[in-house]
Amino acid sequence: MELLFGTHVREHGYRIGRLAGLEVERRTHEIRKIFFSAYGQMGPQTETRPLAAVPADHFTGDIALSAFPRSTVLPTTEPLLLSRATRLVRGGHPLGSLSGVEVSPDSGAVTTVVGRQHWWARRVHLEGPFDFLTPGEVRIAATSPRAA
């Protein structure tokens, strides 16, 4: 399932905001919560819902939240917040900023990050392994160059 920042979020048929961020557990790369606000920006007006509220069959279009059970499971490590302000780095070189992620519907783990170098550039899908240890950055393992 693809979660892109700025996607409309609906609940009970009403538009309640735009996707603004994601809370990810650093060790397992599992998404715990989604953040949304009226304009898709992080701030004091941001609301959260657990990933369990996002239907597994969500692939494109609006995110229509469903009912979810209240969970008392606490993350085992300090979570990381991913948003449009998160930088993508490969081999020590900046690649751009994060615009979304692709998530495994089975485990809720991040499988692919989606980024852009500039707001007018095309989106780039980058596969892992990922390093979430540096706050504000997603480090992607450098790959060896291939001959054309």
Secondary structure, 3 states (H helix, E strand, C coil): CEEECCCEEEECCEEEEEEEEEEEECCCCEEEEEEEECCCCCCCCCEEEEHHHCCCCCCCCCEEECCCCCCCCCCCCCEEEEECCCEEEECCEEEEEEEEEEECCCCCEEEEEEEECCCCCCCEEEECCEECCCCCEEEECCCCCCCC
